Amino acid sequence: MMGPKALCLMIFCALMAWHMHTTFSADYEEPWKIMFIHFLEKICEITASVLENLGIMSYWEFYNIITKGYITQPTSDENITVKETKINDILVRYYVPKRNSHKLKRGMIYFHGGSPKFAKIALLPYETFARRAANRLDAVVLAPDYQQSSKYHSQTQWNDVSDFVKSLLHPETLAKYGVDPTRVCITGDSAGATITAALTQQE
């Protein structure tokens, strides 16, 4: 006979499965992999909310802890030189292709996503994208780390990126990084895409 603990566990698991389940279009590749990642994200959201409600730590402090293992160092490889610098007191990681290094290259200003509350360009997914973009496009990728809104008011991030872009787009500054001033684009994903859209419309 099933004990009350086992029954409660089964009910809990069934409710969790129902809560976590997401229906995807038939056009998605590897839907089970996407569903599993989505499941893990929901678990993190629930855990972060519970810890915050218990007064143990804030929602975004929890995310900062679990993403620490994905922080990368600015490591160069056989194709790309990766360095960090500061422009207007903003940390910038930049990626320079090694081929045809004597020529000015197209430039890409990349604003990372992942919410301005905890993400940074050093996180593995954004680092991987920036490195691949630099290599495949033969472009210099400059990726600033705007200040996090979990510590600063949201206007701070806008001021950071606006000042950064204005400083960077001077021809002499672009030349310092080997960028052709006539071939510069701005891009971003998620929160970075919002910043990109706002910048391009204002500037």
C-alpha positions in Angstrom: 0.0 0.0 0.0 1.3 3.4 -1.0 2.3 5.5 2.0 1.2 9.1 2.5 4.7 10.4 1.8 5.0 8.6 -1.5 1.5 9.8 -2.5 2.4 13.4 -1.6 5.6 13.1 -3.7 3.7 11.8 -6.7 1.1 14.6 -6.4 3.9 17.2 -6.1 5.8 15.8 -9.1 2.6 15.7 -11.2 1.8 19.3 -10.3 5.4 20.4 -11.1 5.3 18.6 -14.4 2.0 20.3 -15.3 3.3 23.7 -14.2 6.6 23.3 -16.1 5.2 21.8 -19.3 5.4 24.1 -22.4 3.9 23.3 -25.8 6.3 24.0 -28.7 5.6 24.3 -32.4 6.2 21.2 -34.5 8.8 23.3 -36.4 11.2 23.4 -33.4 14.3 21.3 -33.6 15.0 19.1 -30.6 11.9 20.2 -28.6 12.8 18.0 -25.7 16.2 19.7 -25.3 14.4 23.1 -25.4 11.8 21.9 -22.9 14.5 20.6 -20.5 16.3 24.0 -20.6 13.0 25.8 -20.1 12.3 23.5 -17.1 15.7 24.3 -15.5 15.0 28.0 -16.0 11.7 27.7 -14.3 13.3 25.8 -11.4 15.8 28.6 -11.0 13.0 31.3 -11.1 11.1 29.4 -8.4 14.2 28.9 -6.2 15.2 32.6 -6.6 11.7 33.7 -5.6 11.5 31.5 -2.6 14.9 32.6 -1.3 14.0 36.2 -1.8 10.6 35.8 0.0 12.4 34.0 2.9 14.8 37.0 3.2 17.9 34.8 2.5 19.1 36.6 -0.6 17.7 38.7 -3.4 16.3 37.2 -6.6 19.3 38.5 -8.7 21.9 37.6 -6.1 20.9 33.9 -6.6 21.3 34.3 -10.4 24.8 35.8 -9.9 25.8 32.8 -7.8 24.6 30.2 -10.3 26.2 31.9 -13.3 29.7 32.3 -11.7 30.7 29.0 -13.1 30.1 30.3 -16.7 32.4 33.3 -16.3 35.3 33.2 -18.9 38.6 35.0 -19.1 39.7 37.1 -22.1 41.7 34.3 -23.7 43.1 34.6 -27.2 43.3 31.7 -29.6 44.9 31.0 -33.0 42.2 33.1 -34.8 41.2 35.9 -32.4 43.0 38.2 -30.1 40.9 38.9 -27.0 41.6 41.8 -24.6 39.9 44.0 -22.1 40.1 47.7 -21.7 38.1 50.6 -20.3 36.4 53.3 -22.3 34.8 56.1 -20.2 35.3 53.8 -17.1 33.2 51.1 -18.8 34.8 47.7 -19.0 35.0 46.6 -22.7 36.0 43.2 -24.0 37.1 43.3 -27.6 37.9 40.6 -30.2 40.3 41.2 -33.1 40.7 38.7 -35.9 44.4 37.9 -36.6 44.1 37.5 -40.3 44.8 40.6 -42.5 45.8 42.4 -39.3 47.3 45.3 -41.2 44.0 46.3 -42.7 41.1 48.2 -41.1 38.2 45.9 -40.5 34.5 46.3 -40.1 33.4 46.9 -36.5 30.6 45.4 -34.5 29.4 47.0 -31.2 27.7 44.1 -29.3 25.4 44.6 -26.3 24.9 41.3 -24.4 21.6 40.2 -23.2 20.6 38.1 -20.2 18.9 41.0 -18.3 21.0 44.0 -17.3 20.5 42.8 -13.7 23.1 40.0 -13.6 24.6 39.1 -17.0 27.9 40.3 -18.4 29.9 39.8 -21.6 32.2 37.3 -19.8 29.4 34.8 -19.5 30.1 31.8 -21.8 27.1 32.2 -24.2 27.9 35.9 -25.0 31.7 35.3 -25.1 31.1 32.4 -27.6 28.9 34.6 -29.8 31.3 37.5 -29.8 34.2 35.3 -30.6 32.4 33.5 -33.5 31.1 36.8 -34.9 34.6 38.2 -35.0 36.0 35.1 -36.6 33.3 34.5 -39.2 32.7 38.2 -40.2 36.4 39.1 -40.0 35.2 42.0 -37.8 36.4 43.7 -34.6 33.8 43.1 -32.0 33.6 45.5 -29.1 31.4 44.4 -26.2 30.9 46.7 -23.2 29.7 45.7 -19.8 27.2 48.2 -18.7 26.5 48.5 -14.9 23.9 46.2 -13.5 20.4 47.5 -12.6 20.4 45.3 -9.5 22.9 47.7 -8.1 22.2 50.9 -10.0 19.1 52.7 -11.3 18.0 51.6 -14.8 19.0 55.0 -16.3 22.6 54.2 -15.4 22.8 51.5 -18.1 21.5 53.8 -20.7 24.0 56.5 -19.8 26.8 54.0 -19.8 26.1 52.7 -23.3 25.3 56.1 -24.8 28.6 57.6 -23.5 30.5 54.5 -24.6 29.1 54.7 -28.2 29.7 58.4 -28.5 33.3 58.0 -27.3 34.0 55.0 -29.5 32.7 56.4 -32.8 35.4 59.0 -33.0 37.5 58.0 -36.0 40.7 58.2 -34.0 39.3 55.9 -31.4 38.1 53.4 -34.0 41.5 53.5 -35.7 43.1 52.5 -32.4 41.1 49.2 -32.5 41.7 48.7 -36.2 38.1 49.6 -37.2 37.0 51.2 -40.5 34.8 54.1 -39.4 32.6 53.7 -42.5 31.7 50.1 -41.6 30.4 50.0 -38.1 27.2 48.3 -36.9 25.5 48.1 -33.5 23.7 44.9 -32.4 22.5 43.1 -29.3 20.3 40.4 -28.0 17.4 40.4 -25.5 18.2 43.3 -23.1 21.0 44.3 -25.4 18.6 44.4 -28.3 16.5 46.9 -26.4 19.5 49.1 -25.8 20.4 48.8 -29.5 17.0 49.8 -30.7 16.9 52.8 -28.3 20.4 53.9 -29.3 19.8 53.7 -33.1 16.6 55.6 -32.9 18.0 58.4 -30.7 21.4 58.8 -32.2 
